[in-house]
Amino acid sequence: MKYFTRLRVRRVYKWRGEPESFNRKLKTYEYRSLEISVEGLPRTTVITTGQHILIEGDDEDNPYVAKVIRLFGDESGKQKKAVVQWFVRVSEVPVSKLKLLGREPHRQEIFYYQSRSCDDEVNAESIIRPVQVKWGGGLSHLTPRTPRHATPSIPSRTLPARQPTNVLEEARTRLHVSSVPESLPCREQEFQDIYSFVESKIIDSTGGCMYISGVPGTGKTATVHEVMRCLQHAADMDEIPPFHFIEINGMKMTDPHQAYVQILQKLTGQKATADHAAALLEKRFSNPAPRKETTVLLVDELDLLWTRKQNVMYNLFDWPTRRHARLVVLTIANTMDLPERIMINRVASRLGLTRMSFQPYSFKQLQQIIMSRLNKVKAFEEDALQLVSRKVAALSGDARRCLDICRRATEICEHSGADPSATGLVGMSHVMEALNEMFSSAYITAIKCASVQEQLFLRAVIAEFRRLGLEEATFQQVFVQHQALCRVEGLQPISVSEGLTVCQRLGACRLLLLEPSRLGVLQRVRLNVSQDDVLYALKSE
């Protein structure tokens, strides 16, 4: 059935009544209505403003749809025109645009059409007849408009989430870094010390600061989060007074002074500039307030909040010492002696002597962590677990890297399942292949093939990073370390220009990221590979 049926008829037009108005400037008459006599129909049809009409289209079966806005004619009455607003039918609207409706359109529905290329004046002779339509409203043919009360939605899952089908898939799921374990083994003493420190401050309504350090992947952040979860549970059970816990991360800030903004927003929900936020926090922690709860602030990646004047670190460590602050600050960094190395005396003195050091995991602890994650899922041979634990413990003691290697070993074992001699468990060969993949990247090969001076320069970069407690240093600082290493190794120290050449070669290999500077000795140097990979490549030489 066609949307509109085109009538091939003869139309006779005449104006009915007197003109509604006369425009002397343009010499045009405006009319309320237009009377159409169509051959084959018993009586005339009247077109009035506000009606929807059919207008001659490209062919007989596809007329255009429009709404009459104004009817006018010239002084002689021979030329009669209509100003119209164009519409489109359902069949002319693209399917992608119809999805904006969120419903099935009616077959007689029309939609608003907007295009600068369309002339809104048509000759009265092109009008076919009025038509009854259902107006769809604001769906535009060219510029779709978002529904007023649109709500984004996610399609519902047609099938349930896929469950592990075998032991290796189950093990791979449990060994993922993002998987939340049932417990945190091998950190019981550190957990107890942090718990006792924070609990005593909350009960006594006092403030304090603890500096927590350790190499990456030793469970610092996970342990603190577990402590706060247990303390929050104790507060819910009315075993300790209620407190407010907030957390900031230096890695998520573009500027160290943004710490003030985030702390204020998480405490009060108020947004302010960095300077205004610092003033408001200073007032909050300096003045007494009735029924004030203790605030526990966790500052992760503390070394990234370093500034030249160190005012951000100073305030974080100074606020807990205020009498009415009731603020407990827990700071986490990767360097044990960060206060002595980069903090000035007035900042280090505010930090106090309460420190906690997370030592790298031993191979037995790494083995215990993997076993606790697997939770009686027999997927590894005992020798294979011991091999990966010893290898990672000798290199860095990073539990996350250990989990990644084990997950890769399960994938290798699963892909080699067609071997008839395979036992179905992850064995020594699978772990060795995973280790070779993990420690045999193109970067590691480039380090192994580098010259003696280039390898010494990479060692100097790591030594300087550890001295500063940062992941960035100038060439001048690294060059001093390089000179010292040359003397230790019994090599002739190189000149500054030769050192710059060595640095540029490492930058060309993308082992280092170099910041351009007019003065070469002041250009900043960063590693483009992990320190573990550099140490592994240099140890195997």
N, C-alpha and C positions, 0 to 999 in steps of 0.2 A: 504494500500500500504506500503510495507516494505521500510525502509530508504535506505538500500543498498541490492541489489539482489546478493546472493552468487552464483557463477558459479562453479559447480563441474566439473573441467576440469584438464587435465594434462598439467603441465607447464614445459617448457624446457628452462634452463638458459644458457646464454653464455655471455662472456665479448666482448664488441665491441671496437675496436681500441686498441691503446697502453695505458699502464698505464700512469696516469697523473704525479705521483710521486712515489718515492720508499723510505721507511723508513728503513735504514740499521740497526738501533738499534733493532726494533721490527720485521724486515724482513717482512713487509707488503707492498702491492701495493694499491694505491688509484686510483679510476676510476671516470670518469665523468658520466658514464651511465651504465645501465644494460639492456640487451635485453631479453625479455620474449617471448617465443613461446607458445601460448595457443591452445590446440587441439579444433577444431571447429571454430576457427577464421581464416580468410583468410590471415592475415599477422601478423608479430611479433609486440610486444608492447615494447617500450623503456621506462625504468625508469631512470630519471635523478635527480640530487640533486635539492632540492627546491620544488619537486612535493609532493602532498598529495597522499597517497597510502592506500589500504586496506590490513590488515594483519590478518592472521587466528586467530579467536577468540575461545570462549568456544564451540560454535556450528556453524553450517553452515550459519544460518540466522543472526548472530550477530558478524560480523568481527570488528576488531579494526581499528581506524583511526590514521594515523601518518603522519608526514612530514619528508622527507628524508633530513638528514643533511650531511651525508658522506657515500660513498661506498668504501669498501676496501676488499682485499683478502690476503691470505697467500702466501708464496713463491711458493708452489706447484700449486696454483690456484684451489684447490679442495674446500677449505672452503671460502665461500663468505658471507660477513656480511654487514649490513647497520646500521649506527647510526641514530636514529630517534628522533623526538620530538612528544610526545603523545598528542592527542586531544580527546575530547568526543563529542558525538552527543547531540542534543537537548533532545532526549528522555532519556538520561542518566544523565542529570543535574537535581538536586532536584528543586522542584518548588520554595522553599524559595530563592535559589540562582538566579533563573531566574528573580525574582523581582528586582534584581539589575540593569537589563537592562533598565527598564522603558518603554519597548516596547514589541511587540509581535515578537518572533524570527522566522526566516525563517526555513522551515522544513529541508533544506539542509545545515543549518548552523552548524559549529563546534566551540568548545571553548577550550581555552588553559587549559591543564591539568598538574598539578604539584604534584608529589608524590615521595618521596625518595625510596619507596619500588619497583618502576618500573625500570626495566633494560632498558637502552636506546639502547642496541645492540641487533639486531635480525638477525636470519639466513635469507639469501636471499630466501631460499626455502619456507619460510612462507609468502612471499609477494604474494598477489592475483593479483592485477592490480592497475593502477593509477585511481584516481577518481577526478571528478570536484566537489568542495565543495565551500560553502560560509563561509569564516572565520569570526567568531564572535569577535575575538580579545581577550581582557583581562579578560573575565569572567573566573575565576579559579574554578575548581571543588572542591578544598580543602580550598583554602584561598581566599575568595571573596574580590575583590578590590572595594573601593568606586569609583563611577564615578567621573571623573575629575571636572565636573561642577555640582555636586549634590546640590540640594536645598531642605532642609527639608520642608515638607508641612503638614498641618493639614487637614484631610478629611472634606469636606464641610458638613454642617448640612443638613440632609435629611428632617428634619421637623423643623418648627420654634420653638423658645424657648417657653417652656410651660408657659402660663399666669395663674395667680391665678384664680381659679374657684369659690371661695366663699369669703365671707368677712373675715373669719379667716385666710385664706392663704394670702390675701392682707395685713392684719394687721401684720402677722408674717414677711412678706417681709419688711415692712416699719420699724418694730421694730428691725431689725438686726443691730448690732453694726457697720458693714461695710457700711450700707446704708447711703448715704449722704443726710442730711436733707436740706430742703429748707431754713431754718434759724436757728440761734443759740439763742434761748430764754434764758432769765434770766442771760445773761452776757453782757447786753448792756453797762453798766457803765465801766466794765473792757475793753470791746472792744474800747470804746471811748478814754479811757486813754492811751492804748497802741498805738492806731492809731495816737493820737495827739503827743505822744512822738517821734515816728519814723518819722512822717511827718515833724515835726519841724527840726529834725536833717538832713533830706534829703534836705530841702529847704535852711537851713543855711550852708550846706556843712561842718558840724562838726561831731564829734563822740560822743558816749555815750554808757552807759550800763544800762540795766534794769534787775533786779532779780525778776523772777516770781515764786511764790511758791503756794502750795496747795496740798491737799491729792489726791490720784489717782481718776480719774473719775469725775473731777470737770470742765473739759472743757478747760484746760490751752492750750494744743497744738492745739486743734481745733480752739480756739479763735485767737491765733497768726497766724495760717494759713489763717483764714478768713481776718485778718487785712492785711496780705501781698497780698492776692488776690485783695482786694480793692485798695491798694496802687499801685499795678502793673497796674490795670485798669486805675487809675488816671494818671500814667506815660505814658501809651499808648495814653491817650487823651491830653497829653501835659499840664496837670494841675500842675504837679510837675516835677522836673528834673528826668531823668532816673536813675535807681539804679540797683545794682546786688544783688540778694538774693540767699544765700546758706544755707544749713542746715546740721548739723551733729548730731549724736545720740550716747551718751556714751555707751548705751547698745549694739551697733553694733561694738564695738571695743574690740579687745583682750588686748590692752595696751593703757593707756591714751595718750601716746606720738603719737599714730596713728592719733590723732586729727590734728596735723600739716600736715601730709601727705594728709589727706582728704581735708582739707581747701585749700591747695596749688593746688591739682588736680582739684577741682571744680572751683577755680578762674582762673587758667591758663591752665589746661589740662596737666600740667607737672607732671611727677612722680619722686619722690626722696625719699631718706631715711628720717627718722624722724629728725635727727640732721640737715641734709642739708635743709629739708623743713622749719624747724624752722628758720634757718639763712636767707633763701630767704624771708620768711614772715616778719621777722624783718626788712630787707632792704626795702621791699615793703611798709610797713606802717610807715617807718621813713623818707623816702626821698620823696620830692615833685615830681609830674609828671604832665605834661600838660594833660588837658582834662580827669582827673581821675574821675571816677564815684564813688558815695557812695556805700559801700558794707554793706549789712545787713546780719549779721550772727546769725542764730538761733542755740543754743546749748541745746539740749534736754537731760534729765537725767544727769544733771551737776554733781551730787554727785558721779557718777561713774568715773569721771575724776580726782578724788583725788589721789595725790601721797604724799610720805613722805615729799618731799621738796616743794610740791605744786607749782612747776614751771609752769605747764600747765595752771592751773587756773590763776596764776599771769599774765602770758603773755596775756591770753584772756581778762583780765580786764585792763591790762596796755596799750595794743595797741590802744584802742579807745581814750586814753588821749593824744596820739601823735598829734602834730600840723597838720601834713600832712596826717594823716591816713585815715580820712573820713570813719571810721568804726563804725557801730552801732551793738552792741552785745546784743542779747536777750537770757537770760539763764532761763531754766526751771528746777525746782527741786521739790521734794515732801515734803521737810522740810522747814518750815518758817524761823527758826533761824539757818540755815546751816552756814552762814558766821560767826556767833558768836561761834558756837560750834566746827567746825572742821577747819576753816580757820585761819591761823596765821595773825597777825596784818597787815603786809605789803600787804597781799592779800585782806583782808577785806576793807582796806582803799582805794584800787583801785576800789572796787565795787561801792562805793558811796552810796547815800541815796535814789536812785530811785528804789523803790520796789513795787511789786504788789502781793497781797495775794488773792487767790481764796478760798473763804469759802465753806465748804460742802453745798450741795443743801439742802434746807428745803423740807418738804413734799409737800408744795404747788408748789414749783419750779419743783420738780420731776413730779408732776401731770401735770404741764403745758408742760413739755418736752415731756411726753408721748402723750398728746393730740395734740401737734404740729406735732409730727411724724405721728400720725394716720390721721390727716388732714381730719376731718369729716367722717372718716370710723367708723361706729358704731359697735364696736366689744366687748366692755367692759361695764359692768354695772358700774354706778358711784361709788357705795360703794366698788366694787372690786378694782378700780383704787386707791381710797383713802387708802385702806388697804395696798396695796403693796408699795405705796409711803411713808406712815407713817412707815412701817416696815423697809424699807431701810434707810430712813432719820434718824431713831433712832439709826441705827447701824453704818453707815459710810457716808451716803450721796453720794454714788457712783452711778452715772447715768447709767453706763454700767451694773452694777449688776441689777439695776431696769429693764432695757430693757431685760436682759436675763430671769428674772423671768416672765415678761409679755409674752415673746415668749413661754416659757414652759407652761404657763397657757393656751395659745391658742391651743397648741397641746393636752393638757389634755381635753379641752373642745371639740375639734374635735373628739377625740377618744370616748368620752362619748355621741356622738350625737344620739346614738340609744335610749337614754332615752326619753320616750314620754313626760315626764314632763319638759324637758329642753326647755329653751327659745331660744337657739341658740347663746346666748351671754356668754362671760366669766364672771362667777359669783364668789361669795365669796368662794364657795367650791373648785373651780378650782384654785384660787389664793392660798388658804390655802394648797392645795396639792402640788403646785409648791414650796411654801415656805418651806414646810417640806422636800421636796426632796433636795432643795438647801442647807438647813442648818441641814441636818440629815445624813451626810455622815459618813463613818466608822471613819474618823479622828475626827469628832466632837463627836461621841459616845465615842471614846477612851479618848478624853479630859475630857468629863463629868465623865467618870469612873476612872480618874486618882486620885492619892492621893492628899492630901492638899498641901504637899511640891512640888509635881510635877506641880500642877496648879499654885502655887506661882512662880515656876521657869519659867514657860511659860510667866507669867505676867512680870517677871523680864527681860526676853529676849526682849519682845516688848518695855518695858520702856527703855532699853539700846539702842535698835535700834533707837528709836525716839530721844534719847539724842544725839547719834552720827550722826544721819541723814543718816545712812547706813543700809544695810540689812545683816550685818555680824559683829560679835563681838567675843572676846575671852571669855573663861569660867571665867577667873578672873574678867573681867569687869561685866559680868552677875551676878557673885556671890556677888559682892558688892551691886548690886541692890536687890538681893534676901535677903541679910541680912537686908537691910533697910525695905523691905516689911514685913519680919517676925516681926520686932519691931513694925511696924504700926499696924499689925493684932494682936498683943499681943501674938505672938508665940515665943518659945525658938529658937534662931538662931542655925542652924546646923553647923557642922564642915565642913572643906574643903573636907575631904574624903567622908562624907555623901553627900555633894553637888555633887561631881563627880559621886557618885552612882546614884543619882537622874537624872543627866544629861545623863548617860549611859542608864538608863531605857527608857528615852524619845527617845533616839537615836535608841534603839532596836525596839521601836514601830513606827519608821520612822516619828515621829512628828518633830524631829530635825535631821539635817544633821551635822554630826560631822567630822571634819578634823583630822585625826590621828596625834598625836604629841608625842614626847618623854616625854615632860613635860605636864602633863594633864591640868594644869591651863592655859597653853598657847594655847590649842587647840581651833580652831575657830568653832563657833556655828552659824548655819543658820536655819531658819524655813523651813520646808517642806510643810507647809500649809499657806494659806493666813492669814494675821493678822486679817481680818474681821471674819474669821471662828473661830479663837481662842477667840476673844472678844465675839462673839455670844455664844460660848459654855460656857465661864466663866460667862457671864451675866445671863444665864438661870439657873445657880446654885443657 
